[in-house]
Amino acid sequence: MIRKMTSVCALGAIAFAALVTVSIEAQVGKPVTGIMDANTAPEAALLKMPHMTPAIVKGLIDKRNFNSIVELNAYLLSAGLTQPQAMEFYGTGAFIHVNLETGTREEILLIPNAGTRMAREFAEYRPWTSWAQFDKEIGKYVNNDQVVVDKLKQYVFIPVNLNTAVDADILSIPGAGSRMVREFKEYRPWTTKTQFDKEISKYVGQKETDRLWRYVVIK
């Protein structure tokens, strides 16, 4: 009896460990310095960020959604910010997350303190499958300083698999919320972007559906 109970407990522990592993495989990096998603940040919050004026914030909101940080950067420069001012905004204000799997060198270079070294390493270690991999590989280049690794992590994401993501994965997507947790899971199995557009746009419209699509993948 004791042996059977021990076996059951062991299996339960393995199942729990597997669940935890899945929940940290593919997510949006957690903000550690108050960084917000520029596509969803409220107007009041944007107005408090570095170098933001009412006119710049209004223009930013009018132009949302931005498909990449490169697009946001182009807008900010056209609105009169210098590149150093834009970088300060990204460092303490808002950003458009970079997809670790597909992010370009131009996108990665706009991540504060990333530089050319990270532009090379982010691309070299593809495919990215987990944050544990990110911590291990990127940590090697920053003396295994987890604080530095976490600061870089907050600007990127590993696409969330629509067919296997757990609640925590989905909730890591800026603006997703409990409604999207329910809908993402309800329409499984996901097979195409066309299906995603059809089902999710019923609840949030096409513009928001396009924004959410940036963060997910179908496998």
CORLINNOR-V178738 format. One record per pair of residues at least 24 apart in sequence whose C-alpha atoms are under 8 Angstrom apart, sorted by the first residue. I is the first residue (numbers start at 1). J is the second residue. If there is no record, write none. Layout:
<<I & J> <I & J>>
This chain:
<<22 & 165> <22 & 166> <23 & 165> <23 & 166> <23 & 167> <23 & 168> <23 & 169> <24 & 130> <24 & 131> <24 & 169> <25 & 129> <25 & 130> <25 & 131> <25 & 132> <25 & 158> <26 & 129> <26 & 130> <26 & 131> <26 & 157> <26 & 158> <26 & 159> <26 & 160> <26 & 161> <26 & 165> <26 & 169> <27 & 157> <27 & 158> <27 & 159> <27 & 160> <27 & 169> <27 & 170> <27 & 172> <27 & 173> <28 & 97> <28 & 154> <28 & 156> <28 & 157> <28 & 158> <28 & 159> <28 & 169> <28 & 172> <28 & 173> <28 & 215> <29 & 150> <29 & 153> <29 & 154> <29 & 155> <29 & 156> <29 & 157> <29 & 172> <30 & 150> <30 & 153> <30 & 154> <30 & 172> <31 & 151> <31 & 154> <31 & 155> <32 & 150> <32 & 151> <32 & 154> <33 & 92> <33 & 151> <34 & 92> <34 & 93> <35 & 90> <35 & 91> <35 & 92> <35 & 93> <35 & 94> <35 & 95> <35 & 154> <36 & 93> <36 & 94> <36 & 95> <37 & 94> <37 & 95> <37 & 96> <37 & 97> <37 & 174> <38 & 94> <38 & 95> <38 & 96> <39 & 64> <39 & 65> <39 & 66> <39 & 96> <40 & 174> <40 & 175> <41 & 94> <46 & 93> <46 & 94> <49 & 89> <49 & 92> <49 & 93> <49 & 94> <50 & 85> <50 & 88> <50 & 89> <50 & 92> <50 & 93> <51 & 81> <51 & 85> <51 & 89> <65 & 207> <65 & 211> <66 & 96> <67 & 96> <67 & 211> <67 & 214> <68 & 96> <68 & 97> <68 & 98> <68 & 107> <69 & 95> <69 & 96> <69 & 97> <69 & 98> <69 & 107> <69 & 110> <70 & 106> <70 & 107> <70 & 110> <72 & 96> <87 & 111> <87 & 112> <95 & 155> <96 & 155> <97 & 154> <97 & 155> <97 & 156> <97 & 157> <98 & 155> <98 & 156> <98 & 157> <99 & 156> <99 & 157> <99 & 158> <99 & 159> <99 & 215> <100 & 126> <100 & 128> <100 & 156> <100 & 157> <100 & 158> <101 & 126> <101 & 127> <101 & 128> <101 & 158> <101 & 159> <111 & 152> <111 & 155> <112 & 152> <113 & 152> <114 & 152> <128 & 158> <129 & 158> <130 & 158> <157 & 215> <158 & 215> <159 & 214> <159 & 215> <159 & 216> <159 & 217> <160 & 215> <160 & 216> <160 & 217> <161 & 216> <161 & 217> <161 & 218> <161 & 219> <162 & 188> <162 & 190> <162 & 216> <162 & 217> <162 & 218> <162 & 219> <163 & 188> <163 & 189> <163 & 190> <163 & 218> <163 & 219> <173 & 212> <173 & 215> <176 & 212> <190 & 218> <191 & 218> <191 & 219> <192 & 218>>
